[in-house]
Amino acid sequence: MTSTFNTIARLACVSLAFLMLQGPAYAGFEQTKEMADQTRWVMNTINSRHYLHGKMEKLNGTEIVEAFTESFDYARMYFLRSEVDDFVFRFGDAMEDFLQKGNLYAAFEIYAAYQANVQERTDWAYQRLAQDFDFSRNESFT
C-alpha cells in the first residue's frame, strides 16, 4: 500500500515539474512564483489528502530524478548513464526538499542539459547529412 502511494506521489511530482517546463516561463529558465506555489500545493495535497490520512513517506530522490529524465528521454538517446548518475548525485538527496519548497532548480538544470544534448545531436546529424555518402564501400554503423 505504501509502495503504491509512494509511486503515485513520485509520478505526481515528476508530472508537475514536467508540465511546468512546458509553459512560456521556461523560455528564460526562470521559475515564477506561480510555479513555486503550484509545486508546494501538489506536495501539500499529496501529504494531506491521502484517503488513509497518513503522511507520505520520504520520497526517493533517485527515482524522481530518473523518472524525470526518462519522461522526455524515454528512448535513452540523449542522456548518458553517467549524466543521469550525476543528476542523481547532485539532486537526489535534496529532491524532496526542493519540491516541498517549490524550488524547480533541479528540473531546470536537468532539462537544460537535455536541451543542450538534443541540440548537439541534431547539429551532428545535419553536419553528417551535409557530407557526401559513398554507398559502394562495405561499412556498417555502430
C-alpha positions in Angstrom: 0.0 0.0 0.0 2.8 2.4 1.0 4.8 1.5 -2.1 1.8 2.3 -4.3 1.3 5.6 -2.6 5.0 6.4 -3.0 4.8 5.6 -6.7 1.8 7.8 -7.2 3.4 10.6 -5.3 6.6 10.3 -7.2 4.7 10.4 -10.5 2.6 13.4 -9.5 5.8 15.3 -8.6 7.5 14.4 -11.8 4.4 15.2 -13.9 4.0 18.6 -12.2 7.6 19.5 -12.8 7.5 18.4 -16.4 4.2 20.3 -17.0 5.8 23.5 -15.6 8.6 23.2 -18.1 6.1 23.4 -20.9 4.9 26.9 -20.0 6.2 30.1 -21.5 8.1 31.0 -18.4 10.6 28.2 -19.1 12.0 30.0 -22.1 14.3 32.0 -19.9 14.9 29.2 -17.4 13.3 31.3 -14.6 11.0 30.0 -12.0 7.8 32.0 -11.4 6.0 32.5 -8.1 3.1 30.6 -9.6 5.3 27.6 -10.4 6.6 27.5 -6.9 3.1 27.8 -5.4 1.8 25.0 -7.6 4.7 22.7 -6.7 4.1 23.4 -3.0 0.4 22.8 -3.4 0.9 19.4 -5.1 3.3 18.3 -2.3 0.8 19.5 0.4 -2.1 17.9 -1.4 -0.3 14.6 -1.6 0.6 14.7 2.1 -2.8 15.8 3.4 -5.4 14.3 1.1 -4.5 10.6 1.1 -7.6 8.6 1.8 -5.9 7.0 4.9 -4.9 10.4 6.1 -1.4 9.2 6.6 1.7 11.2 6.0 3.6 10.5 2.8 6.8 8.6 3.3 10.1 10.3 2.3 10.3 10.4 -1.5 13.1 8.5 -3.2 15.0 11.3 -4.9 16.9 8.9 -7.1 13.6 7.5 -8.5 12.3 11.0 -9.1 15.4 12.2 -11.0 15.4 9.0 -13.1 11.7 9.2 -13.8 12.0 12.9 -14.8 14.9 12.2 -17.2 13.1 9.3 -18.7 9.9 11.3 -19.2 11.5 13.2 -22.1 14.4 10.8 -22.9 12.4 7.6 -22.8 14.5 6.1 -25.7 17.7 7.0 -23.9 19.1 8.7 -27.0 20.3 11.9 -25.3 21.5 11.3 -21.8 24.4 9.1 -20.9 24.1 6.9 -17.8 26.9 9.0 -16.3 24.9 12.2 -16.8 21.9 10.7 -15.1 24.1 9.4 -12.3 25.5 12.9 -11.9 22.0 14.4 -11.7 21.1 11.8 -9.0 24.3 12.7 -7.1 23.6 16.4 -7.3 19.8 16.4 -6.8 18.7 13.0 -5.5 19.0 13.6 -1.7 17.6 17.1 -1.8 14.8 16.5 -4.3 12.0 16.2 -1.7 13.1 19.4 0.0 13.3 21.2 -3.4 9.7 20.2 -4.2 8.3 21.0 -0.8 9.9 24.5 -1.0 8.6 24.9 -4.6 12.1 25.0 -5.9 12.4 23.8 -9.5 16.1 24.4 -9.9 16.9 20.7 -10.4 14.2 20.3 -13.0 15.5 23.3 -14.9 19.1 22.1 -14.7 18.2 18.6 -16.0 16.1 20.0 -18.8 18.8 22.5 -19.8 21.2 19.6 -20.1 18.7 17.7 -22.2 18.2 20.6 -24.5 21.9 21.0 -25.0 22.3 17.3 -25.8 19.4 17.4 -28.3 21.0 20.4 -30.0 24.4 18.7 -30.1 23.0 15.5 -31.6 20.9 17.5 -34.1 23.9 19.6 -35.2 25.9 16.4 -35.6 23.2 14.8 -37.8 22.9 17.9 -40.0 26.7 18.0 -40.4 26.8 14.3 -41.3 24.0 14.7 -43.8 25.8 17.6 -45.5 28.7 15.3 -46.3 28.8 13.0 -49.3 27.9 9.4 -48.9 29.7 6.6 -50.6 27.4 3.5 -50.8 30.0 1.5 -52.8 32.1 0.8 -49.6 31.3 -2.2 -47.3 30.8 -0.4 -44.0 28.4 -0.6 -41.0 27.2 1.9 -38.5 27.6 1.0 -34.8 
